[in-house]
Amino acid sequence: MKIGNHEIKAAIFDVDGTILDSMPYWTSAADEYLDRLHIPHPDGIGQMFLSMNMEEGAEYIRQKYLPDMTMEQLLSGIVDVMTDAYTNRVVPKVGAIEFMRQLRVNGIPIMIATATDRRMLQAGLERLGITDLVDGILTCSECQTSKSKPDIFLRAAERLGTDPSETVVFEDALYAVNTAVNAGFVVVAIEDESSHKDSQTIRDIAAYYIEDYNQIVELG
């Protein structure tokens, strides 16, 4: 299957901001959790989750606001907030599920590579029927890495049995786009409000940039 000028044999998808329109919930999750505990904090501290995995973000909050709380307690609280969002509120990005179905029809295997904790993510993926469309899920926590390093993308490609040059990565965040590009993947960047400030840089380094998945057909 071709995407633009590239012949593609497999696909790797990020989830938040890429398959699911969930970034607004992430950017408010830490605020909502601290509000539940009546802990004073500046608005918008959840922005840090945009470039960290769950453990890194939770450790930041623990050190700064909840030093007497264990990591297990803190992670459980944030998981509760986000599990509710995934279970009841999060919706897919425009055209995402339809495009994933198209990949399956064309025999393209799909892996998910996400910084999101599997336990909370599973509820939303199952509700929307996405788990039936993928061949596997890798999380940064389980791989003990972040998307600042290529490990999770390379491991996904290994599971798929494809070389990075014939594997398309769908991402929305600049740091993850940059990592995948530098690792030799074909990157399609998805527009998301959370990365709007970086949109021009993302356009410059990704192979393709789309506002929604309906534009895939326009790439070539």
Backbone as CSV, one residue per row, in Angstrom:
resi,resn,N_x,N_y,N_z,CA_x,CA_y,CA_z,C_x,C_y,C_z
1,MET,0.848,-1.196,0.000,0.000,0.000,0.000,0.881,1.242,0.000
2,LYS,0.491,2.243,-0.780,1.272,3.474,-0.840,0.605,4.584,-0.035
3,ILE,1.439,5.328,0.679,1.022,6.575,1.300,1.940,7.643,0.728
4,GLY,1.369,8.556,-0.016,2.195,9.520,-0.721,3.120,8.812,-1.674
5,ASN,4.419,9.080,-1.571,5.412,8.439,-2.430,6.047,7.210,-1.794
6,HIS,5.540,6.793,-0.642,6.154,5.707,0.105,5.323,4.428,0.054
7,GLU,5.997,3.330,-0.237,5.367,2.014,-0.172,5.428,1.536,1.275
8,ILE,4.281,1.256,1.852,4.188,0.956,3.274,3.778,-0.501,3.490
9,LYS,4.482,-1.168,4.425,4.156,-2.552,4.750,3.554,-2.719,6.143
10,ALA,3.670,-1.680,6.990,3.130,-1.773,8.339,2.934,-0.369,8.893
11,ALA,2.154,-0.278,9.955,1.843,1.027,10.542,1.951,0.977,12.062
12,ILE,2.483,2.062,12.623,2.565,2.239,14.073,1.817,3.518,14.429
13,PHE,0.886,3.408,15.358,0.079,4.561,15.752,0.338,4.939,17.204
14,ASP,0.561,6.222,17.441,0.379,6.787,18.762,-1.131,6.790,19.029
15,VAL,-1.530,7.063,20.265,-2.964,7.097,20.569,-3.447,8.513,20.869
16,ASP,-2.951,9.098,21.947,-3.473,10.392,22.395,-3.069,11.512,21.436
17,GLY,-4.082,12.175,20.881,-3.832,13.232,19.920,-3.623,12.721,18.508
18,THR,-3.606,11.388,18.356,-3.365,10.783,17.047,-4.537,9.917,16.611
19,ILE,-4.880,8.911,17.408,-6.102,8.138,17.163,-7.272,8.757,17.928
20,LEU,-7.006,9.126,19.172,-8.063,9.676,20.031,-7.863,11.168,20.270
21,ASP,-8.972,11.877,20.320,-8.936,13.316,20.623,-8.953,13.482,22.143
22,SER,-7.881,13.025,22.780,-7.848,12.905,24.237,-6.904,13.872,24.931
23,MET,-6.116,14.631,24.187,-5.134,15.496,24.822,-5.751,16.543,25.760
24,PRO,-6.931,17.098,25.458,-7.521,18.040,26.419,-7.738,17.420,27.797
25,TYR,-8.050,16.125,27.825,-8.257,15.457,29.103,-6.928,15.249,29.825
26,TRP,-5.870,14.966,29.070,-4.560,14.801,29.683,-4.040,16.108,30.264
27,THR,-4.227,17.192,29.543,-3.694,18.467,30.024,-4.431,18.976,31.252
28,SER,-5.602,18.407,31.536,-6.341,18.815,32.741,-6.362,17.739,33.816
29,ALA,-5.783,16.556,33.546,-5.882,15.436,34.487,-5.206,15.736,35.820
30,ALA,-3.984,16.264,35.776,-3.276,16.554,37.027,-4.002,17.634,37.817
31,ASP,-4.499,18.652,37.111,-5.252,19.711,37.772,-6.503,19.141,38.449
32,GLU,-7.220,18.275,37.720,-8.444,17.693,38.266,-8.142,16.839,39.495
33,TYR,-7.054,16.079,39.425,-6.697,15.223,40.555,-6.335,16.051,41.784
34,LEU,-5.513,17.091,41.594,-5.136,17.943,42.719,-6.338,18.707,43.261
35,ASP,-7.247,19.097,42.374,-8.478,19.757,42.824,-9.297,18.830,43.726
36,ARG,-9.362,17.543,43.371,-10.108,16.583,44.183,-9.533,16.500,45.597
37,LEU,-8.206,16.709,45.693,-7.536,16.630,46.990,-7.438,17.990,47.676
38,HIS,-7.980,19.023,47.005,-7.954,20.396,47.533,-6.511,20.877,47.758
39,ILE,-5.638,20.545,46.798,-4.236,20.959,46.854,-4.058,22.190,45.970
40,PRO,-3.647,23.333,46.511,-3.428,24.523,45.680,-2.329,24.266,44.644
41,HIS,-2.540,24.779,43.432,-1.560,24.589,42.358,-1.860,25.573,41.239
42,PRO,-0.873,25.920,40.427,-1.153,26.779,39.275,-1.914,26.005,38.214
43,ASP,-2.770,26.668,37.483,-3.511,26.005,36.409,-2.553,25.541,35.322
44,GLY,-2.893,24.415,34.722,-2.155,23.961,33.548,-0.926,23.139,33.819
45,ILE,-0.770,22.625,35.034,0.437,21.825,35.282,0.412,20.515,34.498
46,GLY,-0.762,20.128,34.033,-0.866,18.905,33.240,-0.158,18.977,31.903
47,GLN,0.267,20.160,31.493,1.002,20.299,30.237,2.256,19.434,30.233
48,MET,2.806,19.155,31.401,4.048,18.379,31.469,3.845,16.961,30.958
49,PHE,2.616,16.453,31.015,2.363,15.094,30.552,2.525,14.963,29.038
50,LEU,2.616,16.089,28.338,2.761,16.042,26.897,4.114,15.492,26.484
51,SER,5.119,15.603,27.338,6.461,15.145,26.972,7.043,14.162,27.975
52,MET,6.184,13.577,28.839,6.649,12.608,29.828,5.787,11.353,29.770
53,ASN,6.335,10.242,30.270,5.472,9.095,30.459,4.763,9.228,31.808
54,MET,3.900,8.277,32.104,3.070,8.377,33.314,3.911,8.505,34.583
55,GLU,4.922,7.664,34.693,5.733,7.656,35.914,6.492,8.962,36.096
56,GLU,7.029,9.489,35.003,7.783,10.747,35.085,6.880,11.896,35.525
57,GLY,5.696,11.972,34.921,4.761,13.036,35.279,4.277,12.914,36.717
58,ALA,3.982,11.685,37.131,3.511,11.464,38.501,4.602,11.801,39.515
59,GLU,5.845,11.461,39.199,6.937,11.760,40.114,7.132,13.267,40.271
60,TYR,6.954,14.006,39.183,7.042,15.465,39.252,5.976,16.015,40.208
61,ILE,4.751,15.546,40.047,3.660,16.011,40.902,3.906,15.608,42.355
62,ARG,4.373,14.377,42.560,4.621,13.900,43.922,5.661,14.774,44.628
63,GLN,6.764,15.043,43.949,7.828,15.830,44.566,7.383,17.259,44.865
64,LYS,6.595,17.826,43.952,6.243,19.238,44.072,5.036,19.488,44.971
65,TYR,4.060,18.557,44.953,2.801,18.837,45.652,2.396,17.788,46.699
66,LEU,2.856,16.542,46.527,2.372,15.462,47.401,3.532,14.587,47.878
67,PRO,4.504,15.174,48.563,5.703,14.409,48.955,5.420,13.264,49.915
68,ASP,4.290,13.307,50.622,3.971,12.240,51.578,3.184,11.097,50.950
69,MET,2.860,11.235,49.678,2.088,10.207,48.986,3.036,9.265,48.246
70,THR,2.707,8.002,48.215,3.530,7.054,47.466,3.225,7.179,45.967
71,MET,4.165,6.722,45.151,3.948,6.749,43.707,2.740,5.904,43.331
72,GLU,2.569,4.776,44.011,1.443,3.885,43.711,0.110,4.596,43.950
73,GLN,0.011,5.332,45.057,-1.222,6.065,45.364,-1.482,7.159,44.337
74,LEU,-0.426,7.875,43.983,-0.571,8.984,43.041,-0.945,8.484,41.656
75,LEU,-0.258,7.456,41.207,-0.576,6.891,39.894,-2.008,6.370,39.858
76,SER,-2.436,5.757,40.933,-3.801,5.235,40.997,-4.822,6.355,40.877
77,GLY,-4.542,7.497,41.508,-5.464,8.630,41.433,-5.565,9.204,40.039
78,ILE,-4.432,9.353,39.369,-4.441,9.891,38.004,-5.092,8.892,37.053
79,VAL,-4.810,7.627,37.266,-5.444,6.584,36.450,-6.960,6.647,36.589
80,ASP,-7.460,6.883,37.798,-8.913,6.988,38.013,-9.507,8.134,37.198
81,VAL,-8.816,9.282,37.223,-9.295,10.455,36.481,-9.360,10.147,34.986
82,MET,-8.273,9.586,34.447,-8.208,9.359,33.007,-9.023,8.150,32.565
83,THR,-9.143,7.147,33.413,-9.974,6.003,33.055,-11.425,6.434,32.866
84,ASP,-11.878,7.338,33.722,-13.234,7.872,33.566,-13.374,8.583,32.223
85,ALA,-12.351,9.363,31.839,-12.401,10.076,30.563,-12.431,9.103,29.391
86,TYR,-11.527,8.119,29.403,-11.492,7.147,28.303,-12.767,6.306,28.243
87,THR,-13.282,5.956,29.399,-14.450,5.079,29.441,-15.709,5.779,28.957
88,ASN,-15.812,7.074,29.216,-17.094,7.756,28.990,-17.074,8.921,28.014
89,ARG,-15.917,9.545,27.781,-15.954,10.823,27.071,-15.088,10.939,25.827
90,VAL,-13.941,10.302,25.817,-12.987,10.498,24.715,-13.558,9.975,23.406
91,VAL,-13.349,10.744,22.339,-13.821,10.350,21.007,-12.627,10.229,20.062
92,PRO,-12.786,9.502,18.943,-11.674,9.359,17.996,-11.441,10.636,17.184
93,LYS,-10.232,10.777,16.673,-9.930,11.863,15.741,-10.698,11.602,14.442
94,VAL,-10.975,12.679,13.722,-11.785,12.581,12.500,-11.133,11.619,11.494
95,GLY,-11.884,10.604,11.131,-11.447,9.659,10.099,-10.474,8.600,10.569
96,ALA,-10.080,8.608,11.850,-9.030,7.695,12.321,-9.443,6.228,12.220
97,ILE,-10.593,5.894,12.765,-11.006,4.492,12.782,-11.274,3.991,11.368
98,GLU,-11.877,4.833,10.557,-12.148,4.440,9.174,-10.850,4.168,8.420
99,PHE,-9.824,4.990,8.667,-8.538,4.781,7.995,-7.862,3.507,8.493
100,MET,-7.943,3.234,9.783,-7.358,2.007,10.310,-8.038,0.781,9.700
101,ARG,-9.334,0.856,9.501,-10.046,-0.239,8.840,-9.561,-0.414,7.405
102,GLN,-9.278,0.692,6.748,-8.765,0.643,5.380,-7.402,-0.053,5.339
103,LEU,-6.561,0.244,6.325,-5.263,-0.428,6.401,-5.459,-1.938,6.545
104,ARG,-6.380,-2.341,7.395,-6.616,-3.769,7.597,-7.097,-4.436,6.315
105,VAL,-7.976,-3.761,5.597,-8.475,-4.307,4.334,-7.334,-4.517,3.348
106,ASN,-6.328,-3.627,3.419,-5.183,-3.716,2.519,-4.064,-4.601,3.073
107,GLY,-4.340,-5.302,4.169,-3.378,-6.239,4.702,-2.213,-5.619,5.434
108,ILE,-2.374,-4.390,5.901,-1.308,-3.686,6.618,-1.454,-3.932,8.116
109,PRO,-0.493,-4.597,8.763,-0.575,-4.821,10.206,-0.356,-3.517,10.975
110,ILE,-0.947,-3.435,12.145,-0.932,-2.199,12.939,-0.477,-2.495,14.366
111,MET,0.463,-1.687,14.844,0.851,-1.703,16.254,0.553,-0.337,16.852
112,ILE,0.200,-0.332,18.115,0.077,0.911,18.872,1.321,1.072,19.733
113,ALA,1.886,2.270,19.725,3.026,2.613,20.586,2.644,3.880,21.337
114,THR,2.444,3.759,22.629,1.870,4.864,23.389,2.581,5.093,24.713
115,ALA,2.575,6.344,25.148,3.101,6.680,26.473,2.039,6.513,27.558
116,THR,0.832,6.160,27.159,-0.282,6.050,28.094,-0.327,4.673,28.746
117,ASP,-0.677,4.637,30.005,-0.801,3.395,30.753,-1.867,2.499,30.127
118,ARG,-1.510,1.248,29.919,-2.404,0.307,29.241,-3.742,0.141,29.966
119,ARG,-3.724,0.129,31.306,-4.943,-0.138,32.075,-6.044,0.855,31.768
120,MET,-5.685,2.146,31.701,-6.724,3.154,31.463,-7.089,3.250,29.984
121,LEU,-6.089,3.047,29.143,-6.301,3.179,27.706,-7.249,2.122,27.178
122,GLN,-7.141,0.913,27.724,-7.900,-0.221,27.219,-9.401,0.051,27.196
123,ALA,-9.889,0.769,28.197,-11.330,1.037,28.264,-11.812,1.816,27.048
124,GLY,-11.078,2.860,26.678,-11.473,3.659,25.528,-11.316,2.915,24.219
125,LEU,-10.223,2.181,24.069,-9.988,1.428,22.832,-11.065,0.371,22.624
126,GLU,-11.443,-0.293,23.708,-12.475,-1.329,23.588,-13.838,-0.711,23.299
127,ARG,-14.148,0.401,23.967,-15.447,1.058,23.741,-15.606,1.472,22.293
128,LEU,-14.515,1.916,21.669,-14.570,2.423,20.300,-14.272,1.356,19.247
129,GLY,-14.002,0.129,19.681,-13.749,-0.954,18.732,-12.375,-0.921,18.101
130,ILE,-11.425,-0.253,18.738,-10.094,-0.104,18.145,-9.210,-1.322,18.407
131,THR,-9.397,-1.989,19.537,-8.550,-3.152,19.838,-8.691,-4.234,18.779
132,ASP,-9.829,-4.308,18.127,-10.035,-5.311,17.081,-9.267,-4.977,15.799
133,LEU,-8.746,-3.772,15.714,-8.063,-3.321,14.494,-6.545,-3.383,14.597
134,VAL,-6.022,-3.721,15.778,-4.569,-3.672,15.967,-4.014,-5.054,16.284
135,ASP,-2.727,-5.222,15.975,-2.051,-6.500,16.191,-1.285,-6.534,17.510
136,GLY,-1.192,-5.402,18.182,-0.499,-5.362,19.455,-0.375,-3.952,19.978
137,ILE,-0.112,-3.844,21.279,0.047,-2.547,21.935,1.338,-2.578,22.743
138,LEU,2.162,-1.553,22.566,3.353,-1.355,23.389,3.198,-0.037,24.131
139,THR,3.552,-0.025,25.413,3.518,1.217,26.181,4.927,1.574,26.633
140,CYS,5.162,2.858,26.784,6.468,3.320,27.236,6.811,2.765,28.616
141,SER,5.818,2.697,29.477,6.062,2.185,30.829,6.520,0.740,30.792
142,GLU,5.848,-0.066,29.997,6.201,-1.483,29.908,7.561,-1.688,29.236
143,CYS,7.895,-0.780,28.314,9.195,-0.863,27.631,10.282,-0.114,28.392
144,GLN,9.895,0.521,29.504,10.820,1.287,30.340,11.595,2.323,29.516
145,THR,10.839,3.118,28.767,11.442,4.139,27.916,10.466,5.290,27.754
146,SER,10.867,6.296,26.988,9.971,7.378,26.584,10.167,7.586,25.089
147,LYS,9.317,8.388,24.493,9.433,8.609,23.052,10.508,9.622,22.687
148,SER,11.262,10.053,23.682,12.463,10.828,23.386,13.557,9.917,22.841
149,LYS,13.340,8.597,22.999,14.258,7.582,22.473,13.484,6.719,21.480
150,PRO,14.159,6.110,20.515,13.446,5.355,19.470,13.043,3.946,19.867
151,ASP,13.369,3.518,21.092,13.208,2.113,21.476,11.821,1.552,21.205
152,ILE,10.785,2.286,21.597,9.431,1.745,21.472,9.029,1.609,19.997
153,PHE,9.464,2.543,19.159,9.167,2.448,17.727,9.914,1.272,17.099
154,LEU,11.182,1.116,17.468,11.987,0.021,16.917,11.450,-1.333,17.374
155,ARG,11.011,-1.410,18.622,10.452,-2.663,19.110,9.145,-2.988,18.397
156,ALA,8.334,-1.949,18.137,7.080,-2.168,17.399,7.366,-2.667,15.988
157,ALA,8.356,-2.067,15.320,8.714,-2.505,13.970,9.231,-3.939,13.982
158,GLU,9.976,-4.282,15.023,10.462,-5.665,15.159,9.296,-6.630,15.290
159,ARG,8.307,-6.256,16.091,7.115,-7.101,16.253,6.362,-7.235,14.929
160,LEU,6.370,-6.156,14.148,5.675,-6.163,12.865,6.472,-6.875,11.777
161,GLY,7.776,-7.035,12.002,8.638,-7.694,11.028,8.996,-6.829,9.844
162,THR,9.056,-5.507,10.068,9.338,-4.588,8.965,10.491,-3.660,9.318
163,ASP,11.142,-3.160,8.287,12.200,-2.166,8.448,11.552,-0.795,8.679
164,PRO,12.198,0.099,9.454,11.622,1.439,9.635,11.301,2.157,8.329
165,SER,12.123,1.959,7.305,11.913,2.677,6.042,10.633,2.266,5.328
166,GLU,10.055,1.122,5.705,8.810,0.663,5.082,7.664,0.629,6.095
167,THR,7.881,1.355,7.208,6.888,1.401,8.280,6.479,2.844,8.522
168,VAL,5.180,3.109,8.490,4.696,4.464,8.721,4.348,4.641,10.196
169,VAL,4.776,5.756,10.755,4.453,6.116,12.137,3.516,7.315,12.119
170,PHE,2.408,7.212,12.824,1.455,8.311,12.957,1.624,8.910,14.349
171,GLU,1.967,10.187,14.389,2.253,10.879,15.650,1.747,12.313,15.574
172,ASP,1.593,12.929,16.753,1.163,14.328,16.790,2.155,15.245,17.499
173,ALA,2.965,14.723,18.422,3.849,15.555,19.238,5.215,15.711,18.589
174,LEU,5.757,16.915,18.657,7.025,17.222,18.000,8.145,16.289,18.440
175,TYR,8.296,16.096,19.739,9.428,15.290,20.208,9.345,13.853,19.704
176,ALA,8.130,13.291,19.624,7.951,11.927,19.144,8.128,11.856,17.627
177,VAL,7.611,12.859,16.919,7.822,12.936,15.474,9.308,12.964,15.171
178,ASN,10.037,13.799,15.882,11.473,13.942,15.667,12.207,12.633,15.932
179,THR,11.840,11.945,17.004,12.466,10.669,17.331,12.232,9.638,16.239
180,ALA,10.999,9.532,15.763,10.674,8.541,14.732,11.362,8.862,13.399
181,VAL,11.399,10.143,13.050,12.078,10.547,11.813,13.559,10.180,11.883
182,ASN,14.193,10.500,12.996,15.625,10.225,13.151,15.927,8.727,13.172
183,ALA,14.924,7.909,13.522,15.103,6.461,13.527,14.832,5.842,12.156
184,GLY,14.482,6.679,11.174,14.315,6.193,9.809,12.920,5.808,9.397
185,PHE,11.915,6.108,10.231,10.536,5.787,9.890,9.943,6.837,8.947
186,VAL,8.915,6.436,8.210,8.108,7.371,7.427,7.064,7.935,8.375
187,VAL,7.086,9.228,8.623,6.212,9.805,9.647,5.108,10.652,9.017
188,VAL,3.881,10.323,9.384,2.727,11.151,9.055,2.320,11.860,10.345
189,ALA,2.432,13.167,10.360,2.086,13.952,11.545,0.616,14.347,11.488
190,ILE,-0.062,14.172,12.617,-1.484,14.490,12.729,-1.629,15.803,13.491
191,GLU,-2.375,16.727,12.940,-2.576,18.006,13.619,-3.382,17.811,14.891
192,ASP,-2.893,18.440,15.977,-3.619,18.412,17.240,-3.391,19.737,17.941
193,GLU,-4.410,20.223,18.628,-4.321,21.517,19.293,-3.185,21.555,20.309
194,SER,-2.905,20.430,20.947,-1.873,20.394,21.980,-0.477,20.673,21.432
195,SER,-0.277,20.441,20.148,1.040,20.682,19.547,1.002,21.812,18.515
196,HIS,-0.021,22.635,18.617,-0.198,23.708,17.632,1.014,24.642,17.557
197,LYS,1.621,24.931,18.699,2.755,25.860,18.714,3.950,25.310,17.944
198,ASP,3.992,23.993,17.770,5.111,23.351,17.071,4.752,22.950,15.649
199,SER,3.591,23.371,15.176,3.075,22.831,13.916,4.001,23.081,12.725
200,GLN,4.608,24.245,12.650,5.475,24.520,11.505,6.724,23.649,11.530
201,THR,7.305,23.477,12.707,8.480,22.605,12.822,8.115,21.167,12.486
202,ILE,6.957,20.724,12.959,6.501,19.369,12.645,6.318,19.210,11.142
203,ARG,5.722,20.193,10.490,5.556,20.151,9.035,6.903,20.018,8.330
204,ASP,7.897,20.704,8.869,9.216,20.730,8.223,9.932,19.388,8.308
205,ILE,9.711,18.632,9.396,10.501,17.408,9.563,9.744,16.126,9.229
206,ALA,8.416,16.133,9.328,7.654,14.922,9.001,7.570,14.745,7.488
207,ALA,7.409,13.490,7.069,7.243,13.235,5.635,5.933,13.835,5.136
208,TYR,4.887,13.758,5.974,3.575,14.278,5.614,2.920,14.894,6.851
209,TYR,2.026,15.836,6.622,1.288,16.501,7.697,-0.164,16.585,7.277
210,ILE,-1.068,16.089,8.118,-2.492,16.119,7.784,-3.298,16.702,8.941
211,GLU,-4.393,17.332,8.616,-5.298,17.861,9.630,-6.251,16.793,10.140
212,ASP,-6.635,15.862,9.262,-7.411,14.689,9.681,-7.172,13.579,8.667
213,TYR,-7.618,12.386,9.007,-7.283,11.207,8.198,-7.963,11.188,6.839
214,ASN,-8.980,11.989,6.658,-9.612,12.069,5.341,-8.662,12.647,4.304
215,GLN,-7.599,13.308,4.752,-6.633,13.882,3.824,-5.591,12.895,3.341
216,ILE,-5.591,11.682,3.885,-4.624,10.683,3.455,-4.701,10.456,1.948
217,VAL,-5.922,10.440,1.426,-6.087,10.181,-0.008,-5.454,11.277,-0.856
218,GLU,-5.275,12.447,-0.278,-4.700,13.576,-1.022,-3.182,13.536,-1.072
219,LEU,-2.568,12.603,-0.336,-1.109,12.553,-0.282,-0.491,11.927,-1.510
220,GLY,-1.267,11.274,-2.291,-0.645,10.688,-3.475,-1.581,9.714,-4.139
